[in-house]
Amino acid sequence: MLFPGDAGASQAVAIANEQERAPLFEGLLEYARKKRIPFHIPGHKRGKGMDPEFRNFVGDNVLSIDLINIAPVDDLHHPQGMIKEAQELAARAFGADRTFFSVQGTTGANLAMILAAVEPGDKILIPRNVHKSILTAIVLSGARPVFMEPEIDTERGVAHGVCLATVRRCLAEHPDVKAVLVVNPTYFGVCADLKGIAEAVHERGIPLLVDEAHGAHLYFHPELPMSAMEAGADAAATSMHKLGGSLTQSSVLNVRGDRISSDRVQAVLSMLTTTSTSYILLASLDAARRHLATRGRELLTRTLALAERARRAINAIPGLKCLGPEVIGDRSSSYDFDPTKLCITVTGLGITGAEVEILLREDYGIEVELSDLYNVLCLITPGDTEESVDRLVTALAKIAAVCFQKRPQREVVVRVPKMPPLAMSPREAFYARTETVPLFASEGRIMAEFLMVYPPGIPLLLPGERITAAILEYIREHMEAGLPVQGLEDPTLREVRVVSE
Ligand SMILES: Cc1ncc(COP(=O)(O)O)c(C=O)c1O
């Protein structure tokens, strides 16, 4: 997004004016006002044929735009009217050549981005700590992943992004890769030198794909880290529903330049997307883009101030440390930082992040984004107020005080195991002949399914990896801490599917 006052100010003003419109949302409202007699799905027909309690709860307004792709309201699979216009306005807001709306979250956008960029057998460089949607795309596409080691933060027990030097080294070692994917920003707000990475990747004439699930807001405030489109990435899957203010499950896929064919992206996205797209989700994307493009700067200025207030107060609480901009330059993958993410390390309290999450929920009515063994993550957005932030800080201070007084301090040792080696491609392992064995007797076997903690959804084990004692111990620790370990066919997690020997 160009900001008034930046270079190209008159262009910025023209863009700002057009961004006041929300053609899809407005078009749906106009259609709803006509009160046409529907003889089409959805069969609830503006709520009249549905459970009355649900109808009353969600309200007739929402139900009046719960439509299907009838001619007057355009079709996401072949947009020619109001959806096309809404996507074009979004593209200008994001600085993309084309923006595609996804009603299947960033999972759908990630799948489409990868399946459009690589073919079966192609090599693709990806960090090992990616969301499962990326690895699902690897299995479905038949592409061969070459894993780049992310930088491990041993103080907090989290993985950050990959640094420029790692990308350059991997490109030199694998001159035949067909695409590179990075995650930026990370869940915890750390950003890589994305511009440098884009240049290095483009020197090879191949595209840079960005999983930008946690960066929708970056486009709308000049003090936030550089967005994927600004950095020169060829495609970015950006979760509008996470931090951009649209409804859950709605997301965008931004495409720029000609290293990736946008027509191919449209075709692949259409292959992967339900034919019954939710117009409520689509309208929320259109409205969220309008809101961010016209008021985002002002809203995010306030958000940044609230985040700063929270960070300062949390860092003053004995036993707590909140990751902040000091991380920049600390290690080579930390080039910039998104301060709206509060990654609070609780090791100084002698309890786990999961325990702090439960105390916040049960004693203070506060729900965090995620916790792990060592941290809790809280997100500050335009939906926050001084009151919500102060309640979080007060609750953390009380928890910390109790821990200091009542609990004998035990040393929390941060441990992050080495990722297990890949013994066969994820796709081969997923489609191989398999058998089940007890999870904790599976050391040395080749994994045939995913096992992860959700959130954040980054697999601890993925198909094709040889299971190690260290990773089994790490999984056991997560289970004992009550963290949400999931992904196996066996929901009790007793048995795991491995490749038959
Ligand atoms: C880095 C990352 N990528 C992709 C996704 C998937 O996004 P969605 O839930 O919108 O499908 C997530 C979800 O948490 C994520 O953290």
The ligand as a MOL file (V3000), in Angstrom:
LIG
                    3D

  0  0  0     0  0            999 V3000
M  V30 BEGIN CTAB
M  V30 COUNTS 16 16 0 0 0
M  V30 BEGIN ATOM
M  V30 1 C 2.4380 -20.1880 9.3770 0
M  V30 2 C 1.0400 -20.6490 9.0520 0
M  V30 3 N 0.7320 -20.9220 7.7810 0
M  V30 4 C -0.5000 -21.3220 7.4250 0
M  V30 5 C -1.5000 -21.4760 8.3650 0
M  V30 6 C -2.8440 -21.9380 7.9300 0
M  V30 7 O -3.7630 -20.9000 7.9770 0
M  V30 8 P -5.3370 -21.1700 8.0160 0
M  V30 9 O -5.6660 -21.5610 9.4210 0
M  V30 10 O -5.9140 -19.8550 7.6020 0
M  V30 11 O -5.6560 -22.2460 7.0460 0
M  V30 12 C -1.2210 -21.1980 9.7080 0
M  V30 13 C -2.2590 -21.3700 10.7330 0
M  V30 14 O -2.0550 -21.2650 11.9050 0
M  V30 15 C 0.0900 -20.7820 10.0650 0
M  V30 16 O 0.4100 -20.5200 11.3460 0
M  V30 END ATOM
M  V30 BEGIN BOND
M  V30 1 1 1 2
M  V30 2 1 2 3
M  V30 3 2 2 15
M  V30 4 2 3 4
M  V30 5 1 4 5
M  V30 6 1 5 6
M  V30 7 2 5 12
M  V30 8 1 6 7
M  V30 9 1 7 8
M  V30 10 2 8 9
M  V30 11 1 8 10
M  V30 12 1 8 11
M  V30 13 1 12 13
M  V30 14 1 12 15
M  V30 15 2 13 14
M  V30 16 1 15 16
M  V30 END BOND
M  V30 END CTAB
M  END
